[in-house]
C-alpha cells in the first residue's frame, strides 16, 4: 500500500497519541461503499472538547493518506475538508452559530425552542423531535435568504427503541443530489438516511438519494462519548459539522445524521 501524508511528524504524533486515546476518544467513519472506510479518530481533552483529530483517507485503490492535527493550536485542512477551531465558530445571535469552513460551504446553526435549524448553502434544514421520532424538513432559500414557504421536502426517522426510516412526507421540493454548482448545496445532506441501526451508542446508517429506494450510496458510522455539559457537546458538534464534504467524494459527516445523533445531547 502506498502511503502519503502531510508530514512525518504529524503522522508519528497521531500514532503515538491514538495509541493511548482510551475512553476519551471516538471514531467516525464514512464510506462510498466501494473503497475502504475513511475515518476520523477523535481525541477529547480534559474539558471534554475535541482537541486532536487523525484522519485516514483512501483516495483510490492502494493509496492511503493519513493526516493529523492539533486543533487547539492550529487550523489546518484534512484532505480538503475544513476543520473548525474556536476562531472558526462565531455567534450569530441568541442560540445561533456560524461555522466557517475553508473551501467548503459555511453552515449556520440555530438551536431553537422546538428543534435545530441549519442553513447549508442555499437550503434550510430543520430537525425536530416529536413523539420519539425525528422530523427533517428541507426548504430552498429565496433571494432574501428566507425559506420558501411553498416548497418543502420532509422525512421522518427514529433511533429508539427500534431504529428506522419512517417515510417521506411532502415532496413539493426534492433536493438535487446531481448538481452543477457545489457552492449552492451541501451534497452530503441531500442523501436520506433510510437504513439505521443504534446499539450501545453506535449509530450506523446508509444514505440514499431522495428518489432511490433499493441501493444506498454511502455508509456512516458514528460513535462519540457525550459530556453531561451540553455546552461541551455543542462545541464538539459544531467542530464535527465542518467535516462534511462539498463534492461528495469523501463522505464522512452527514449534517442531518450528525444533528440527530447529537440532538438530545445539545438541546436545552
N, C-alpha and C positions, 0 to 999 in steps of 0.2 A: 504493500500500500504506500502510495506517495503522500507525504505529509508536508503541508505548507503552513506557515504561521507568520505572525507579525512581530516576531522577536523571540529568541530562545529564552530570554529571561522571563518573559511573560508566561510562556508555556511551562517552564520549570516552577514558577511561582504558583501556577494553577495546580500542577501535580502535587506539590508539597502541601498546599492549603487544602485541596479537595480530599487529600488522604486523611485529613483529620477534621472533616466537617462535622461529623457526629450528628446529633439530633437537630442542631440548628442549621439544617440545610434543606434544600428542596430540589426536585428535578422536574423540569417542564420539557416536554418533547412535542415535536410536530413532524409529520411525515406526509409526503406526496403519494404514499402507498406504492412507490416504485423504488425509491432509494432508501438507504438506512435512515433511521431517525436522526433528525437534527435536534440537539438537546441544549438546554441551559442548566448548568449546575449552579445553584444559587446559594450563597452563604449569608447568614444573618449575623449582624454584630451583637454586642452585649445588650443594646437597646431594642433588639428585635427587628431593626430595619436592615434591608439588604445592603451589604457593604462590598460584596465581591461576586463576580459572575464569571464563570468559564463557559464558553460556547464551543460545541463541536458541530461542524457543518460539513456535509458531504455534497460538494457541487457537481460531482459526477462519479462514474464508476472508477474505483481505485484511487480516488483523491479524497483526502481528509484534511480539513482545515481546523485548527484549534486556536482560539483566541481567549485571552483572559484580560480582565480589567478590575482595578480597584476603583469603584465608583465613588468612594468617599473623597479620593484625592484627584481624580482625573475624569475627563469627559472624552470618551472615545466613541468609535462606532464598531459594533461587532458585525463583521461580514456584511456591511452595508445597512445594518439595522440600527436605528437611532437608540441611544441609551440615555435615559433621563437621570441627571443628578439633581441636587437641590436647586441649582440655578435654572434648570430646565422646566421646573414646575412652579407656576406663579398663580397667585389668587386672582380670580376674575370676577369676584363678587361673593356674596354670602353663600357658602357651600359650593362654590364653583371654582374650577381649576383649569388652567390652560397648560397642557403638556406639549412642549415643543420637542420636535424630533428632527435632527438633521437629515435632509434628503427624504423625509417621509412626511406623510400628512400629519399635521398637528391634530390634537384632539382636545375638545373642550368637554369637561365632565362636570355635571351638576348633580349634587346629592339633594334630591327633592324630598318633600314630606312623604310621598307615596311611591317613590322609586328613584331610579338613577337614569339620567339623560346624558347622551353622548352626541356631540356633533363631530362627525368624521367626514372630512371632505365636504361634499355637497348634500349630505344626508344627515338626518337626525334619528338616532336610535333611542328608544326608551325601554327600560327593563323594569317591570313591576311584578311584585309577588302578591298573588291573590288566591286564597283557598288552597295554599300549599303548592301552587303551580306558578310558573313564571310566564308572564305575557310580554312578548317582544313586539314592538311596533316600529316600523321604519317609514319615514316620510321624507320625500325630497325637499330641499330648501328652495324657497322663492328668491327672487332677485334681492329682496330686502333681508335675506338670511333667516326668515321665519319659516316654519314648517308649512307645507302646502296642506290646507285643511281638506282638500278634495281627493288627495291621493294617499293611500296607505297600504302597506303590506304588513301583516302580522301573523305570528305563530305562537304556540304555547309549548312549554317544556316542563317536566317535573324531575326532581332529583331524588326525593324521598317520599314515601318508603320504597316505591318501585320506579326507578328512573326510566324516563322515556319521552318520546316525542308525541305530543297530544294531537297536533294537527295545525294546518294553516287556515286562517280565517279569511279576512278580506284581501283581495288581490287587485285592487284598483291601481296599484303600483307594484311593479316587480323589479327589485334591484338588478341592474345589468352586470352580470359577472364576466361577460366577454366585452371588453371595453377598449376604447382607443385613447382615453385620457386618464392615465393613472393618478393624476392630481385631483380628479373630480370625485373619486370614490375610494373607499377603503376595501380592497379586494378580499381581505380575509373575512370581513363582516358579512359579505353577501352570501357566503355559504352557510346553509342552515344545518345546525347540529341535530340530525334526525335519529341518530342512534347514540344512546348514552348508557353508561353504567357508573355506579358510585359505590365504592367499597372501602371502608376504613380511611376515609378522607381522600381517596384517589379517584379522580374523575377521568374517565376515558370516553371520548366522543368521536363520532365520524361526521364530517361535514359534507353536505350535498349541495349542488347548485339548486336554486329555487324551483326549477322545473323538473329536476331529476328525482326519481323515486327508487331506482334499483341500485345504482352504483355510486358509492361515496368517492369524493375527491381527496379528502385529507383525513388524517387521524391526529387527535390531540390527546395528550396525557398530562394531567396537572396534579401535582401533589405538593402541598405547601402547609407549613405549620403556622397557624394563626396565633396572634397575641391576644390577651384579654383586653388590651388597649386598642380601641377602634381606630385611633389616630395612627398608630403604628401600621395597622392593616391597610389603612387608606394610603399611606406613603408607599407601601410595597405594591399595592395595586396600581398606583399611578406610575411607578417605576417600570413595572412589567408591561404596562399598556403600550410603551414605546417599542416593545419588541416585535410588534406586528410588521408585516411587510406591505409595501405598496404595489409590488408587482406579482405577488403570489407565488414566486418561485421557491422561496424558502419559508414555508409556513411554520410558525411557532406559536404565536399568540393570536387567538381568535378573540377580538374585543368583546363580543357579546357573551361568549362562553366564559371568558375570564371574569366578566362582570357578574354572571350568575354564580360562578364558583366563590367569589369574594362577597357576594351580596349580604348575607347575614353577618359577615364579619366586619362590614363597614357601615351598614345602615344604622342611623341613630336608634 
